[in-house]
Amino acid sequence: MASATTLTAAPRRTAKPRHRADLVVLAVEVALLTAAAGVGFMLNARGAGLYADAAPLYATWQPHVGWGTPAALLVAVTVLWWGVRWARTARWGALLTAGWLASVAWTLSLALVDGWSAGLTERLTVQAEYLTEVPGVHDVPAMLAGFTDRILDFQPESWSTHTAGHPPGALLLFVGLDRVGLGGGTVAGLACVLVGATVAVSVPVTLRALGAPDAARAVLPFLVLLPGAVWMGASADAMFAGVIAAGLALLAVRGPAAAALGGVLLGFALYLSYGFVLVGMLALAVLVLRPTARLRALLAGGAGVVAVAVAFSLAGFHWWEGYRLVVERYYQGWAAERPYAYWVWANLAALLLSAGPAVGPALRRTMVAATGRARAGWRRAALATAVRDAGPAVVLPLAAAVAVLGADLSGLSKAEVERIWLPFAVWLLAAAALLPAGARRWWLAGQAVTALAVNHLLWTVS
C-alpha cells in the first residue's frame, strides 16, 4: 500500500510547479472568502435576510483581546517551533497524549479570549441551546416517546431551536451529565472541549490502523491547531465530532469487538444529528481501506448501528418521523428567508475558515493522486484495489468532501456550517499529509493565524 510519504514524493524538476499550483489554490480560497464577505455585506445592507452579521460566518464584527490571547499565542508557537519536529520522532502513545493535551489547551485558550463566562460557561445556556431544556426532563422514557410531538414551532411546548433541530441523543448527553451531578454550563462546555479534542487522537489512530503511519504523524499538528477550535469551545458540535471520529477509529482497528463498538458510536451519531447519515461515506471508506477482515468489520459495525436504532425505536423515537418534522421546523425559522443562491457557495467559504487555508491545496493533491489511481483501477478492473492503494490520506478526505457537498446542495445547511460541519472538517485535514514536508510548517502557521484572526476580530456564536 502506498504511504502518504510516497504520494508526496516528486522529482525535483516538478517541485516548483507543484508549489505554484498550491499557491494558485490559496489565491482561489482568498478570492472566495473575499467574495463571500463582500456579497454578504451588501446583502445585509439590503436586508436580504442572511441573519449573519459577519457573513459568511454566523458572528458579529467585534475586535477584542482577552486572557486567552497570550495562551493561544504560546500554544501556537510551541506547536510550530517544537511540535512539528517532535511529531515525527516521538513514541506513539506519548504523541497521542501530547496531541490531545495540546488540542485542549488550544481550544480553551481561544475560548478564553472571550472570557471564561462568555467564552465557555454561557455558550450552551442561551435560549436556543440544549441546557435550557435539561431541567424540564424529569422522565427520560417519556421525553423520548414524546420527542417528535414538540419539534414543530409555534406551539406552547416547542423545543428550543437546537434541541428541536436534532434527534434526542444530543439532549440525552446533557441530561446524563446533569443526572450524575455534572450539570451547568461550565461542565457542559468543558465536556465539549475535552471530547472534541479527541479528534487529534482518533484521526491519527485511524490513519495508522489503515496503513499510513507517516500520514498519521504529519496530520496531528494540523488537528491540534485546527481553526475550527474557535467553535469547538464550546459547542455540542465539538462533542459530535469526537463521537464520530472515535467511531471511525474503532471501525478501522482490528477485532470485531472494536468494530461493533465503533458501530454503536456511529449509530448513536445518527441520533445526534440527522445530517450524520452522510458519515456513512466515511464509514464505507474506512471499511474498504481496512487491510483485512472487511466483511467481519462490516457485519459487526452494522450490528452496532442497528442495535442503537432499535433501542431508540423501542423507546418511542422514530428517526424518519423526526427527520420529516425537523425539515418542516427548519423552514419555520430563518431558513425560509436565507437565500440558497448565496449560502450554497458562501458555505464553502465558511468551511475554509473552519478547516483552514491548508485544506484547499491539500485537497488538490488528493484529487491528483486519486485521479491517477482511479485510471489505473479501471484499466485493471479493480477499482477497490486502486482505492486501497491510494491510501487513507487520499480516500478519507475525498469521502468527507463528498459528504460536505451533499449537505451543501441539500439546502438544509444554510449558514452556521463553520461549526455544523466540524465532524467532516477534521477528516478533510487528513489530506494535509500530502503537503510537501518542507512546506507543512508554513501551512500550519496559516492555520494558526486564521484561528487567531477569526477569534480576535469576530464575536462568534456556537
Phi, psi and omega per residue, in radians:
M1 nan 2.344 -3.137
A2 -1.271 2.349 3.102
S3 -1.544 2.915 3.110
A4 -1.087 -0.554 3.129
T5 -1.106 -0.736 3.117
T6 -1.083 -0.715 -3.073
L7 -1.191 -0.463 -3.112
T8 -1.533 -0.242 -3.127
A9 -1.175 2.480 -3.136
A10 -2.696 2.638 3.084
P11 -1.047 2.625 -3.092
R12 -1.021 -0.624 -3.067
R13 -1.164 -0.312 -3.131
T14 -1.783 -0.001 -3.061
A15 -1.092 -0.842 -3.097
K16 -1.107 -0.819 3.093
P17 -1.010 -0.663 -3.129
R18 -1.199 -0.694 3.064
H19 -1.102 -0.683 -3.127
R20 -1.117 -0.679 3.117
A21 -1.112 -0.659 3.087
D22 -1.091 -0.715 3.139
L23 -1.191 -0.579 3.073
V24 -1.106 -0.760 3.108
V25 -1.100 -0.699 3.091
L26 -1.056 -0.714 3.110
A27 -1.109 -0.672 3.084
V28 -1.106 -0.708 3.102
E29 -1.061 -0.783 3.124
V30 -1.074 -0.726 3.124
A31 -1.112 -0.713 3.125
L32 -1.103 -0.786 3.139
L33 -1.126 -0.737 3.131
T34 -1.091 -0.769 3.134
A35 -1.129 -0.756 -3.123
A36 -1.113 -0.729 3.126
A37 -1.209 -0.729 -3.126
G38 -1.163 -0.841 3.123
V39 -1.143 -0.680 3.097
G40 -1.056 -0.717 3.113
F41 -1.073 -0.781 -3.124
M42 -1.163 -0.722 3.134
L43 -1.150 -0.675 3.083
N44 -1.127 -0.675 3.128
A45 -1.112 -0.505 3.138
R46 -1.577 -0.016 -3.121
G47 1.202 0.738 -3.039
A48 -1.369 -0.034 3.087
G49 1.399 0.670 3.058
L50 -1.298 -0.566 -3.080
Y51 0.956 0.790 3.086
A52 -2.732 1.720 -3.018
D53 -1.068 -0.537 -3.133
A54 -1.976 0.706 -3.130
A55 -0.852 2.383 0.315
P56 -1.527 0.073 3.096
L57 -1.668 2.593 3.047
Y58 -1.490 1.531 -3.005
A59 -2.850 3.061 3.035
T60 -2.188 2.595 3.111
W61 -1.257 2.103 -3.133
Q62 -2.814 1.430 3.116
P63 -1.012 2.340 -3.109
H64 -2.850 2.826 3.002
V65 -2.252 2.932 -3.128
G66 -2.782 -3.020 -3.120
W67 -1.083 -0.444 -3.137
G68 -1.388 -0.186 -3.065
T69 -1.051 -0.951 3.140
P70 -1.121 -0.597 3.121
A71 -1.133 -0.741 3.127
A72 -1.114 -0.736 3.107
L73 -1.087 -0.707 -3.141
L74 -1.118 -0.768 3.133
V75 -1.102 -0.776 -3.124
A76 -1.077 -0.820 -3.132
V77 -1.119 -0.708 -3.134
T78 -1.090 -0.806 -3.134
V79 -1.149 -0.715 -3.114
L80 -1.206 -0.745 -3.023
W81 -1.410 -0.677 -2.992
W82 -2.076 -0.652 -3.014
G83 -1.168 -0.663 -3.110
V84 -1.069 -0.803 -3.138
R85 -1.202 -0.704 -3.093
W86 -1.172 -0.552 -3.130
A87 -1.074 -0.442 -3.124
R88 -1.396 -0.372 -2.966
T89 -2.152 -0.260 -3.029
A90 -1.204 2.702 2.996
R91 -1.063 2.523 -2.998
W92 -1.035 -0.851 -3.126
G93 -1.082 -0.756 3.129
A94 -1.137 -0.645 -3.138
L95 -1.137 -0.769 3.135
L96 -1.121 -0.720 3.114
T97 -1.092 -0.816 3.138
A98 -1.124 -0.656 3.125
G99 -1.096 -0.753 3.125
W100 -1.138 -0.789 -3.134
L101 -1.095 -0.729 3.133
A102 -1.162 -0.640 3.104
S103 -1.150 -0.719 3.072
V104 -1.068 -0.793 -3.126
A105 -1.098 -0.738 3.130
W106 -1.113 -0.815 -3.113
T107 -1.142 -0.792 -3.134
L108 -1.137 -0.724 -3.113
S109 -1.126 -0.671 3.079
L110 -1.153 -0.704 3.117
A111 -1.101 -0.670 -3.078
L112 -1.324 -0.138 2.967
V113 -1.050 -0.562 3.106
D114 -1.549 -0.054 -3.109
G115 1.728 2.696 -3.088
W116 -1.063 -0.776 -3.077
S117 -1.287 -0.980 -3.088
A118 -1.222 -0.561 -3.068
G119 -1.516 -0.310 -3.059
L120 -2.352 -1.092 -2.986
T121 -1.093 -0.752 -3.000
E122 -1.537 -0.124 -3.039
R123 -1.082 -0.620 -3.073
L124 -1.809 0.189 -3.099
T125 -2.008 0.018 3.112
V126 -1.216 2.955 -2.945
Q127 -1.008 -0.624 -3.048
A128 -1.470 -0.061 -2.959
E129 -1.670 3.022 -3.015
Y130 -1.161 -0.689 -2.998
L131 -1.119 -0.369 3.105
T132 -1.176 -0.371 -3.113
E133 -1.617 -0.317 -3.032
V134 -1.015 -0.796 -3.117
P135 -1.061 -0.426 -3.103
G136 -1.521 -0.058 3.138
V137 -1.620 1.673 -3.137
H138 -1.706 -0.369 -3.074
D139 -2.402 1.807 -3.069
V140 -1.081 -0.836 3.098
P141 -0.999 -0.711 3.123
A142 -1.161 -0.665 3.100
M143 -1.065 -0.778 -3.132
L144 -1.153 -0.758 -3.111
A145 -1.139 -0.578 -3.103
G146 -1.836 0.224 -3.026
F147 -1.057 -0.800 -3.067
T148 -1.179 -0.405 -3.134
D149 -1.164 -0.312 -3.058
R150 -1.953 0.209 -3.096
I151 -1.296 -0.801 -3.091
L152 -1.155 2.560 -3.094
D153 -1.492 3.039 3.071
F154 1.134 0.666 2.990
Q155 -2.392 2.748 -2.973
P156 -0.960 -0.650 -3.045
E157 -1.980 0.559 3.119
S158 -1.095 2.484 3.046
W159 -1.149 2.712 3.011
S160 -1.110 2.894 -2.960
T161 -0.954 -0.912 -3.082
H162 -1.220 -0.652 3.121
T163 -1.146 -0.779 3.139
A164 -1.167 -0.546 -3.065
G165 -1.403 -0.016 -3.116
H166 -2.312 2.772 2.974
P167 -1.109 3.022 -3.016
P168 -1.311 -0.101 -3.110
G169 -1.037 -0.691 -3.133
A170 -1.102 -0.818 3.106
L171 -1.092 -0.670 3.127
L172 -1.022 -0.681 3.139
L173 -1.040 -0.791 -3.094
F174 -1.328 -0.550 3.021
V175 -1.124 -0.720 3.118
G176 -1.062 -0.765 3.092
L177 -1.055 -0.735 -3.131
D178 -1.132 -0.671 -3.099
R179 -1.169 -0.501 3.134
V180 -1.645 0.242 3.055
G181 1.531 0.279 -3.128
L182 -2.040 0.839 -3.131
G183 -1.477 3.042 3.080
G184 1.727 2.817 -3.057
G185 -1.165 -0.633 -3.101
T186 -1.134 -0.856 -3.139
V187 -1.122 -0.743 3.136
A188 -1.085 -0.754 3.114
G189 -1.099 -0.780 3.123
L190 -1.129 -0.654 3.108
A191 -1.067 -0.728 3.115
C192 -1.105 -0.735 3.139
V193 -1.134 -0.829 -3.069
L194 -1.153 -0.717 3.128
V195 -1.292 -0.722 3.134
G196 -1.056 -0.630 -3.126
A197 -1.166 -0.291 -3.140
T198 -1.200 -0.175 3.058
V199 -1.102 -0.465 3.098
A200 -1.232 -0.200 3.040
V201 -1.776 -0.852 -3.007
S202 -1.146 -0.735 -3.124
V203 -1.136 -0.854 3.071
P204 -1.064 -0.672 3.114
V205 -1.060 -0.709 3.114
T206 -1.099 -0.831 -3.132
L207 -1.059 -0.750 -3.136
R208 -1.159 -0.736 3.141
A209 -1.126 -0.481 -3.120
L210 -1.635 0.225 2.993
G211 1.639 0.381 3.131
A212 -2.249 1.181 -3.101
P213 -1.130 -0.639 3.128
D214 -1.160 -0.699 3.094
A215 -1.110 -0.672 3.140
A216 -1.039 -0.746 3.132
R217 -1.227 -0.688 -3.102
A218 -1.164 -0.591 -3.043
V219 -1.403 -0.477 -2.994
L220 -0.959 -0.809 3.118
P221 -1.070 -0.546 3.103
F222 -1.196 -0.570 3.088
L223 -1.288 -0.545 3.097
V224 -1.179 -0.887 -3.108
L225 -1.602 0.650 3.113
L226 -1.077 2.152 3.065
P227 -1.044 -0.506 3.098
G228 -1.093 -0.178 3.055
A229 -1.060 -0.370 3.054
V230 -0.982 -0.623 -3.115
W231 -1.746 -0.238 3.070
M232 -1.251 -0.362 3.112
G233 -2.028 1.688 0.005
A234 -2.225 2.217 -3.125
S235 -2.492 2.500 3.090
A236 -1.065 -0.443 3.114
D237 -1.110 -0.456 3.045
A238 -1.134 -0.757 3.094
M239 -1.115 -0.686 3.108
F240 -1.052 -0.773 3.141
A241 -1.063 -0.701 3.132
G242 -1.152 -0.728 3.135
V243 -1.102 -0.807 -3.107
I244 -1.150 -0.780 -3.128
A245 -1.094 -0.701 3.107
A246 -1.137 -0.716 3.116
G247 -1.069 -0.743 3.120
L248 -1.197 -0.643 3.102
A249 -1.102 -0.762 3.118
L250 -1.152 -0.562 3.088
L251 -1.210 -0.459 -3.086
A252 -1.466 -0.579 -3.073
V253 -1.341 2.875 -3.046
R254 -1.342 2.672 3.045
G255 1.889 2.294 3.139
P256 -1.148 -0.530 3.128
A257 -1.121 -0.754 3.107
A258 -1.118 -0.727 3.128
A259 -1.110 -0.695 3.120
A260 -1.125 -0.756 3.100
L261 -1.129 -0.684 3.058
G262 -1.057 -0.702 3.088
G263 -1.092 -0.674 3.097
V264 -1.076 -0.783 3.133
L265 -1.141 -0.738 3.124
L266 -1.203 -0.614 3.050
G267 -1.127 -0.727 3.105
F268 -1.136 -0.571 3.111
A269 -1.049 -0.546 3.088
L270 -1.109 -0.366 3.134
Y271 -1.799 0.169 2.972
L272 -1.701 -0.658 3.112
S273 -2.693 2.403 3.136
Y274 -1.118 -0.546 -3.109
G275 -1.167 -0.225 -3.076
F276 -1.365 0.043 2.939
V277 -1.056 -0.441 3.120
L278 -1.257 -0.263 3.067
V279 -1.120 -0.305 3.071
G280 -0.969 -0.529 3.077
M281 -1.077 -0.768 3.138
L282 -1.211 -0.714 3.134
A283 -1.091 -0.737 3.107
L284 -1.096 -0.723 3.118
A285 -1.085 -0.743 3.118
V286 -1.064 -0.762 -3.124
L287 -1.125 -0.717 3.119
V288 -1.154 -0.628 -3.088
L289 -1.375 -0.318 3.136
R290 -0.979 2.369 -3.113
P291 -1.246 -0.487 -3.080
T292 -2.534 2.912 2.980
A293 0.895 0.769 -3.104
R294 -1.167 -0.785 -3.113
L295 -1.127 -0.708 3.127
R296 -1.108 -0.734 3.116
A297 -1.148 -0.669 3.110
L298 -1.078 -0.798 -3.120
L299 -1.167 -0.762 -3.130
A300 -1.166 -0.798 3.127
G301 -1.134 -0.721 3.109
G302 -1.088 -0.668 3.104
A303 -1.098 -0.658 3.104
G304 -1.126 -0.742 3.110
V305 -1.095 -0.817 -3.119
V306 -1.088 -0.691 -3.133
A307 -1.046 -0.744 3.119
V308 -1.145 -0.780 -3.129
A309 -1.074 -0.723 3.125
V310 -1.124 -0.731 -3.118
A311 -1.075 -0.789 3.129
F312 -1.166 -0.685 -3.138
S313 -1.124 -0.749 3.108
L314 -1.128 -0.512 3.119
A315 -1.335 -0.185 3.069
G316 1.930 -0.067 3.104
F317 -1.767 2.163 -3.115
H318 -1.941 2.051 -2.988
W319 -0.956 -0.844 -3.064
W320 -1.139 -0.636 3.091
E321 -1.161 -0.738 3.084
G322 -1.069 -0.738 3.135
Y323 -1.087 -0.774 -3.140
R324 -1.023 -0.774 -3.106
L325 -1.270 -0.588 -3.102
V326 -1.243 -0.540 3.049
V327 -1.112 -0.716 3.092
E328 -1.130 -0.744 3.114
R329 -1.100 -0.653 -3.126
Y330 -0.972 -0.759 -3.102
Y331 -1.537 0.063 2.961
Q332 -1.460 -0.227 -3.074
G333 -1.956 -2.561 -3.051
W334 -1.088 -0.448 -3.088
A335 -1.028 -0.484 3.134
A336 -1.157 -0.454 -3.115
E337 -1.788 -0.493 -3.131
R338 -1.097 2.139 -3.031
P339 -1.291 2.134 3.110
Y340 -1.037 -0.657 -3.080
A341 -1.075 -0.443 3.061
Y342 -1.544 -0.889 -2.984
W343 -1.229 -0.433 -3.094
V344 -1.101 -0.441 3.050
W345 -1.928 -0.529 3.115
A346 -1.186 -0.486 3.033
N347 -0.945 -0.671 -3.111
L348 -1.176 -0.582 3.067
A349 -1.165 -0.714 3.081
A350 -1.093 -0.699 3.110
L351 -1.093 -0.653 3.112
L352 -1.068 -0.644 3.122
L353 -1.281 -0.399 3.107
S354 -1.514 -0.755 3.141
A355 -1.465 -0.475 3.102
G356 1.765 2.798 -3.075
P357 -1.143 -0.348 -3.141
A358 -1.212 -0.333 -3.009
V359 -1.185 -0.626 -3.128
G360 -1.120 -1.002 3.080
P361 -1.015 -0.654 3.138
A362 -1.135 -0.757 3.123
L363 -1.176 -0.573 3.058
R364 -1.022 -0.719 -3.137
R365 -1.214 -0.569 3.076
T366 -1.169 -0.654 3.122
M367 -1.123 -0.733 3.113
V368 -1.091 -0.798 -3.131
A369 -1.158 -0.741 -3.094
A370 -1.167 -0.657 -3.133
T371 -1.076 -0.792 3.116
G372 -1.115 -0.729 -3.138
R373 -1.188 -0.679 -3.125
A374 -1.133 -0.715 3.107
R375 -1.071 -0.755 3.117
A376 -1.119 -0.648 -3.136
G377 -1.155 -0.742 3.122
W378 -1.129 -0.646 -3.138
R379 -1.125 -0.613 -3.112
R380 -1.643 0.026 -3.074
A381 0.957 0.668 -3.122
A382 -2.478 1.109 -3.071
L383 -1.106 -0.653 3.134
A384 -1.056 -0.688 3.098
T385 -1.134 -0.713 3.118
A386 -1.102 -0.663 3.102
V387 -1.085 -0.784 3.131
R388 -1.145 -0.647 3.122
D389 -1.170 -0.572 3.124
A390 -1.081 -0.614 3.065
G391 1.637 2.798 -3.062
P392 -1.159 -0.488 3.138
A393 -1.209 -0.261 3.049
V394 -1.734 -0.859 -2.975
V395 -1.275 -0.774 -3.081
L396 -1.129 -0.763 3.067
P397 -1.092 -0.641 3.112
L398 -1.178 -0.666 3.077
A399 -1.105 -0.723 3.102
A400 -1.129 -0.660 3.134
A401 -1.138 -0.696 3.093
V402 -1.109 -0.726 3.116
A403 -1.087 -0.770 3.120
V404 -1.094 -0.743 3.139
L405 -1.074 -0.721 3.097
G406 -1.085 -0.768 3.119
A407 -1.111 -0.684 -3.104
D408 -1.173 -0.837 -3.088
L409 -1.222 -0.370 -3.107
S410 -1.126 -0.412 -3.073
G411 1.382 0.041 3.131
L412 -1.696 0.170 3.088
S413 -2.342 1.292 3.120
K414 -1.850 1.774 -3.130
A415 1.445 2.840 3.092
E416 1.152 0.261 -3.108
V417 -1.281 -0.250 3.096
E418 -1.023 -0.461 3.045
R419 -1.856 -0.637 -3.079
I420 -1.089 -0.619 -3.099
W421 -1.636 0.205 3.098
L422 -0.948 -0.716 3.138
P423 -1.077 -0.381 3.087
F424 -1.653 -0.580 -3.099
A425 -1.043 -0.654 -3.099
V426 -1.171 -0.463 3.104
W427 -1.469 -0.486 2.988
L428 -1.033 -0.644 -3.092
L429 -1.267 -0.169 3.018
A430 -1.052 -0.413 3.109
A431 -1.217 -0.236 3.133
A432 -1.071 -0.343 3.089
A433 -1.127 -0.347 -3.130
L434 -1.504 -0.149 3.081
L435 -1.213 2.548 -3.135
P436 -0.987 2.381 -3.074
A437 -0.978 -0.671 -3.110
G438 -1.235 -0.312 -3.099
A439 -1.809 -0.127 -3.024
R440 -1.072 -0.664 -3.116
R441 -1.107 -0.625 3.126
W442 -1.199 -0.733 3.102
W443 -1.141 -0.658 3.121
L444 -1.145 -0.651 3.069
A445 -1.081 -0.670 3.081
G446 -1.098 -0.626 3.083
Q447 -1.101 -0.805 -3.114
A448 -1.133 -0.753 3.139
V449 -1.092 -0.684 3.107
T450 -1.040 -0.847 -3.136
A451 -1.073 -0.793 -3.106
L452 -1.143 -0.703 -3.133
A453 -1.142 -0.831 -3.142
V454 -1.051 -0.794 -3.038
N455 -1.216 -0.520 -3.087
H456 -1.655 -0.352 3.137
L457 -1.651 -0.440 -3.060
L458 -2.113 2.680 2.962
W459 -1.779 1.778 -3.018
T460 -1.451 2.747 3.128
V461 -2.133 2.213 3.135
S462 -1.589 nan nan
